[in-house]
Amino acid sequence: MNSKIKWWLNGIAAFIFVLLCAIYLLIRPIIVQNLEPVLKEQLGARVNGTLSWQAMDLDPDLNLSFTNLELKDENGSDVLSTPTLTVGWTLSSLYNYLINHAGVASVVKDVTVEDPELSLAQKADGTWNVSNLLKPSDSSDSGVFTGKVIISGGTAKVKPNAAGELAFSSLNGSFAWDENSAITGGLKGTFLDSAFKSSLDYKDSNHLEINVSTDPIPLKSLEPLLDAFPQLQNQLTLEDGTGKVTDAKIWKSDGAVAYRVTGSFNHAALSYDNYILADGAAFFNIENGLVSISQV
């Protein structure tokens, strides 16, 4: 008797599985065919630039998957490209949107970007290419995004206006948005062939905190980074050795930006103001343009 009941249960489960597969195969092309032009129209109206992709599809979990997605700014310069971007959502978030009118953004629960290439460039006026990518919207239907953005194995190029290009690779991280649009998360990867890790706590444009630590980095390779700090550029000269950042912090409170970097030198050859370190080790602290070196 038990074996017969088990046989029936297995048969029902197999039938449901086949039915779901059939529904997925039949409905998927209909959804994709009708949803893709709507997305292109809506996103085109919100992006101050161009957003394109080679193909869009639904996976078995009905998550949206974009292939070879590219984002360019208003001048046609590359901002983001990725072979795969997946947008995840849940039935409960869709219910909340349809019944409680929570807004479109609230439907999305996570965005996963695979092997992205990100380019951040500072303009002549001091703003960045990503600062005005999204056009302002007065639509009450936009909603609030309360999910995660996951970065898997990406690269980034940062180009400060006064400095050379800074390259980051092997980027992996996750950032979460809450109902107040505050962002928390962390990112780790490689900078100048040395590992680093960082964290972000963003409340709004006037209140944020970034923390960074690194493995030893060749001092000579940091010269492009110094170009971004004019108050240090003419005082500090790097020749040889390695430096390790144990704690770097950048914060903004009530509109005022401050920073502090602490770490150590090893087998260092450098000069600062009228002081020269030919070949030695020391600890350093840089805070808002002032440098102090101790335990030389």
DOROPA-430093 format. One record per residue (C-alpha): residue number from 1; residue in three letters; x, y, z negated. Coordinates in nm, 4 decimals. Layout:
  num  residu        c1        c2        c3
  NUM     ala         X         Y         Z
...
This chain:
  num  residu        c1        c2        c3
    1     met    0.0000    0.0000    0.0000
    2     asn    0.2770    0.2426   -0.0983
    3     ser    0.4673    0.1684    0.2204
    4     lys    0.1565    0.2458    0.4258
    5     ile    0.1067    0.5825    0.2498
    6     lys    0.4736    0.6622    0.3031
    7     trp    0.4380    0.5742    0.6705
    8     trp    0.1404    0.8101    0.7040
    9     leu    0.3231    1.0935    0.5243
   10     asn    0.6255    1.0508    0.7504
   11     gly    0.4010    1.0547    1.0526
   12     ile    0.2240    1.3732    0.9415
   13     ala    0.5587    1.5419    0.8697
   14     ala    0.6892    1.4440    1.2126
   15     phe    0.3721    1.5749    1.3793
   16     ile    0.3994    1.9101    1.1963
   17     phe    0.7636    1.9389    1.2954
   18     val    0.6861    1.8733    1.6629
   19     leu    0.3946    2.1180    1.6476
   20     leu    0.6123    2.3931    1.5010
   21     cys    0.8780    2.3313    1.7657
   22     ala    0.6155    2.3536    2.0395
   23     ile    0.4733    2.6770    1.8948
   24     tyr    0.8236    2.8236    1.8717
   25     leu    0.9100    2.7297    2.2306
   26     leu    0.5806    2.8661    2.3625
   27     ile    0.5566    3.1853    2.1583
   28     arg    0.9228    3.2882    2.1583
   29     pro    0.9383    3.4045    2.5233
   30     ile    0.6086    3.5913    2.4828
   31     ile    0.7331    3.7779    2.1750
   32     val    1.0710    3.8562    2.3316
   33     gln    0.9154    3.9713    2.6591
   34     asn    0.6780    4.2122    2.4844
   35     leu    0.8982    4.3227    2.1955
   36     glu    1.2188    4.4063    2.3822
   37     pro    1.0847    4.7045    2.5852
   38     val    0.9148    4.8435    2.2731
   39     leu    1.2418    4.8238    2.0779
   40     lys    1.4363    4.9920    2.3573
   41     glu    1.1841    5.2753    2.3710
   42     gln    1.1690    5.3261    1.9928
   43     leu    1.5444    5.2997    1.9346
   44     gly    1.6183    5.5198    2.2325
   45     ala    1.4027    5.7916    2.0791
   46     arg    1.5850    5.7706    1.7428
   47     val    1.9493    5.7358    1.8497
   48     asn    2.1461    6.0457    1.9449
   49     gly    2.3446    5.8507    2.2023
   50     thr    2.2867    5.5154    2.3707
   51     leu    2.2165    5.1694    2.2299
   52     ser    2.2161    4.8720    2.4654
   53     trp    2.2426    4.4938    2.4564
   54     gln    2.2798    4.2133    2.7075
   55     ala    2.0110    3.9862    2.5653
   56     met    1.7632    3.9632    2.2788
   57     asp    1.6187    3.6418    2.1376
   58     leu    1.4456    3.4869    1.8368
   59     asp    1.6184    3.2105    1.6419
   60     pro    1.4198    2.9222    1.4830
   61     asp    1.3711    3.1368    1.1692
   62     leu    1.2224    3.4075    1.3973
   63     asn    1.5095    3.6444    1.3202
   64     leu    1.5994    3.8862    1.5990
   65     ser    1.9362    3.8178    1.7601
   66     phe    2.1113    4.0654    1.9921
   67     thr    2.3974    3.9616    2.2222
   68     asn    2.6774    4.2004    2.3271
   69     leu    2.5266    4.5030    2.1583
   70     glu    2.6932    4.8420    2.2177
   71     leu    2.6383    5.1782    2.0504
   72     lys    2.7809    5.4998    2.1991
   73     asp    2.7604    5.8559    2.0708
   74     glu    2.6121    6.1540    2.2542
   75     asn    2.9394    6.2026    2.4456
   76     gly    2.9435    5.8427    2.5701
   77     ser    3.2301    5.7369    2.3401
   78     asp    3.2267    5.3920    2.1779
   79     val    3.1067    5.3735    1.8180
   80     leu    3.0149    5.0064    1.7713
   81     ser    3.0267    4.6904    1.9784
   82     thr    2.9522    4.3376    1.8614
   83     pro    2.8976    4.0031    2.0356
   84     thr    2.6186    3.9128    1.7924
   85     leu    2.3915    4.1159    1.5659
   86     thr    2.1116    3.9411    1.3763
   87     val    1.8177    4.1144    1.2081
   88     gly    1.6515    3.9074    0.9359
   89     trp    1.3059    3.9556    0.7911
   90     thr    1.0569    3.7687    0.5724
   91     leu    0.6845    3.6977    0.5905
   92     ser    0.6333    3.8854    0.2624
   93     ser    0.7997    4.1990    0.4032
   94     leu    0.5844    4.1748    0.7164
   95     tyr    0.2723    4.1359    0.4977
   96     asn    0.3786    4.4414    0.2955
   97     tyr    0.4151    4.6399    0.6183
   98     leu    0.0805    4.5320    0.7644
   99     ile   -0.1317    4.5495    0.4479
  100     asn    0.0377    4.8192    0.2387
  101     his    0.1744    5.0246    0.5315
  102     ala    0.5252    5.0165    0.3812
  103     gly    0.6976    5.1244    0.7035
  104     val    0.8908    4.9465    0.9780
  105     ala    1.2314    4.9724    0.8055
  106     ser    1.0988    4.7855    0.5020
  107     val    1.0365    4.4756    0.7159
  108     val    1.4103    4.4252    0.7727
  109     lys    1.5826    4.2433    0.4847
  110     asp    1.9329    4.1883    0.6202
  111     val    2.1460    4.2784    0.9206
  112     thr    2.4454    4.0564    1.0000
  113     val    2.7129    4.1901    1.2357
  114     glu    2.9596    3.9336    1.3741
  115     asp    3.3115    4.0431    1.4792
  116     pro    3.2185    4.4101    1.5258
  117     glu    3.4542    4.6727    1.6678
  118     leu    3.3911    5.0051    1.4966
  119     ser    3.5387    5.3395    1.6011
  120     leu    3.5162    5.6367    1.3620
  121     ala    3.6470    5.9652    1.5043
  122     gln    3.6603    6.3102    1.3506
  123     lys    3.5625    6.5998    1.5748
  124     ala    3.7316    6.9379    1.6031
  125     asp    3.4673    7.0948    1.3763
  126     gly    3.5456    6.8466    1.0971
  127     thr    3.2344    6.6303    1.1410
  128     trp    3.2481    6.2635    1.2411
  129     asn    3.1015    6.0886    1.5434
  130     val    2.8597    5.8929    1.3224
  131     ser    2.7288    6.1929    1.1250
  132     asn    2.4458    6.2735    1.3687
  133     leu    2.3864    5.9386    1.5397
  134     leu    2.0288    5.9210    1.4121
  135     lys    1.7839    6.1904    1.5101
  136     pro    1.5693    6.3265    1.2248
  137     ser    1.2238    6.1763    1.2100
  138     asp    0.9076    6.3036    1.0437
  139     ser    0.7239    5.9780    1.1048
  140     ser    0.5716    5.8301    0.7890
  141     asp    0.5819    5.4899    0.9570
  142     ser    0.9607    5.4628    0.9441
  143     gly    0.9661    5.3332    0.5865
  144     val    1.2671    5.2733    0.3607
  145     phe    1.5295    5.0058    0.4285
  146     thr    1.5919    4.7984    0.1147
  147     gly    1.8150    4.5218    0.2404
  148     lys    2.1743    4.4278    0.3140
  149     val    2.4189    4.4905    0.5964
  150     ile    2.6735    4.2072    0.6219
  151     ile    2.9992    4.2473    0.8158
  152     ser    3.1801    3.9318    0.9208
  153     gly    3.5312    3.9435    1.0681
  154     gly    3.5308    4.2899    1.2199
  155     thr    3.7858    4.5550    1.3144
  156     ala    3.7751    4.9320    1.2735
  157     lys    3.9696    5.2271    1.4125
  158     val    3.9642    5.5499    1.2149
  159     lys    4.0849    5.8663    1.3885
  160     pro    4.1121    6.1699    1.1590
  161     asn    4.1245    6.4939    1.3525
  162     ala    4.4791    6.5841    1.2437
  163     ala    4.6220    6.2324    1.2205
  164     gly    4.6983    5.9321    1.4329
  165     glu    4.4840    5.6220    1.4539
  166     leu    4.4399    5.3999    1.1485
  167     ala    4.3552    5.0369    1.2285
  168     phe    4.1757    4.7887    1.0037
  169     ser    4.1171    4.4202    1.0823
  170     ser    3.9692    4.0998    0.9349
  171     leu    3.6936    4.3059    0.7779
  172     asn    3.4381    4.1239    0.5642
  173     gly    3.1864    4.2848    0.3335
  174     ser    2.8310    4.3442    0.2272
  175     phe    2.6406    4.6660    0.1508
  176     ala    2.2967    4.6909   -0.0105
  177     trp    2.0385    4.9716    0.0064
  178     asp    1.7811    5.0312   -0.2691
  179     glu    1.4453    5.2088   -0.2601
  180     asn    1.6181    5.5450   -0.3204
  181     ser    1.8524    5.4927   -0.0215
  182     ala    2.1493    5.4497   -0.2581
  183     ile    2.4214    5.2175   -0.1265
  184     thr    2.6443    4.9777   -0.3187
  185     gly    2.8833    4.7188   -0.1821
  186     gly    3.2372    4.6204   -0.1033
  187     leu    3.4709    4.5604    0.1884
  188     lys    3.7979    4.3732    0.2183
  189     gly    4.0364    4.3194    0.5051
  190     thr    4.3809    4.4036    0.6402
  191     phe    4.5437    4.7444    0.6833
  192     leu    4.8959    4.7715    0.8308
  193     asp    4.9343    4.3916    0.7927
  194     ser    4.8577    4.4177    0.4196
  195     ala    4.5429    4.3088    0.2401
  196     phe    4.3106    4.5615    0.0783
  197     lys    3.9761    4.5610   -0.0970
  198     ser    3.7343    4.8429   -0.1646
  199     ser    3.4003    4.9222   -0.3250
  200     leu    3.1379    5.1879   -0.2575
  201     asp    2.8811    5.3486   -0.4857
  202     tyr    2.6754    5.6049   -0.2908
  203     lys    2.3812    5.7844   -0.4490
  204     asp    2.3455    6.0706   -0.1982
  205     ser    2.5635    6.2970    0.0169
  206     asn    2.6760    6.4900   -0.2921
  207     his    2.7369    6.1936   -0.5246
  208     leu    2.9572    5.9047   -0.4150
  209     glu    3.2551    5.7025   -0.5334
  210     ile    3.5002    5.4885   -0.3349
  211     asn    3.7614    5.2626   -0.4970
  212     val    4.0483    5.0951   -0.3082
  213     ser    4.3448    4.8709   -0.3953
  214     thr    4.6098    4.7201   -0.1657
  215     asp    4.8938    4.4747   -0.1429
  216     pro    5.2433    4.6188   -0.0729
  217     ile    5.2507    4.8330    0.2451
  218     pro    5.5619    4.9567    0.4349
  219     leu    5.6019    5.3240    0.3422
  220     lys    5.7131    5.4338    0.6885
  221     ser    5.3880    5.3109    0.8398
  222     leu    5.1884    5.5451    0.6130
  223     glu    5.3055    5.8594    0.7944
  224     pro    4.9888    5.8844    1.0122
  225     leu    4.7833    5.8733    0.6932
  226     leu    4.9796    6.1640    0.5425
  227     asp    4.8814    6.3782    0.8402
  228     ala    4.5284    6.3783    0.7016
  229     phe    4.6526    6.5523    0.3839
  230     pro    4.8197    6.8821    0.4895
  231     gln    4.9023    6.9684    0.1277
  232     leu    5.1306    6.6609    0.1134
  233     gln    5.2557    6.6459    0.4704
  234     asn    5.5243    6.9149    0.4314
  235     gln    5.6338    6.7998    0.0861
  236     leu    5.6540    6.4218    0.1062
  237     thr    5.8830    6.2336    0.3464
  238     leu    5.8767    5.8525    0.3662
  239     glu    6.1831    5.6656    0.4911
  240     asp    6.1917    5.3042    0.3741
  241     gly    6.0614    5.0519    0.1205
  242     thr    5.7117    4.9452    0.0276
  243     gly    5.4285    5.0966   -0.1704
  244     lys    5.1411    4.9312   -0.3492
  245     val    4.8161    5.1067   -0.4411
  246     thr    4.6812    4.9640   -0.7650
  247     asp    4.3900    5.2051   -0.7780
  248     ala    4.2684    5.4699   -0.5346
  249     lys    3.9531    5.6627   -0.6044
  250     ile    3.7680    5.9220   -0.3999
  251     trp    3.4602    6.0780   -0.5485
  252     lys    3.2192    6.3595   -0.4750
  253     ser    3.0085    6.5193   -0.7440
  254     asp    2.7822    6.8209   -0.6895
  255     gly    2.9477    6.8858   -0.3535
  256     ala    3.3099    6.8889   -0.4785
  257     val    3.5478    6.6227   -0.3422
  258     ala    3.8348    6.4875   -0.5536
  259     tyr    4.0754    6.1969   -0.5219
  260     arg    4.3362    6.0089   -0.7213
  261     val    4.5844    5.7446   -0.6057
  262     thr    4.8032    5.5429   -0.8422
  263     gly    5.0553    5.2754   -0.7525
  264     ser    5.4221    5.1873   -0.7282
  265     phe    5.7217    5.2026   -0.4927
  266     asn    5.9811    4.9300   -0.4446
  267     his    6.3204    4.9637   -0.2678
  268     ala    6.1922    5.3066   -0.1738
  269     ala    6.3695    5.5818    0.0167
  270     leu    6.1653    5.9001    0.0080
  271     ser    6.1768    6.2667   -0.0775
  272     tyr    5.9193    6.4926   -0.2386
  273     asp    5.9749    6.8660   -0.2624
  274     asn    6.3356    6.8959   -0.3934
  275     tyr    6.3579    6.5389   -0.5268
  276     ile    6.5123    6.2451   -0.3424
  277     leu    6.4762    5.8753   -0.4215
  278     ala    6.7411    5.6885   -0.2193
  279     asp    6.6765    5.3248   -0.3089
  280     gly    6.4736    5.2500   -0.6164
  281     ala    6.1464    5.1631   -0.7798
  282     ala    5.8977    5.3970   -0.9405
  283     phe    5.5351    5.4483   -1.0305
  284     phe    5.3403    5.7316   -0.8685
  285     asn    5.0220    5.9237   -0.9215
  286     ile    4.8669    6.1551   -0.6613
  287     glu    4.5700    6.3629   -0.7700
  288     asn    4.4141    6.6368   -0.5561
  289     gly    4.7453    6.7170   -0.3846
  290     leu    4.9691    6.6998   -0.6931
  291     val    5.2269    6.4196   -0.7086
  292     ser    5.3935    6.2816   -1.0186
  293     ile    5.6564    6.0037   -1.0232
  294     ser    5.7536    5.8188   -1.3406
  295     gln    5.9701    5.5302   -1.4631
  296     val    6.2143    5.5732   -1.1764
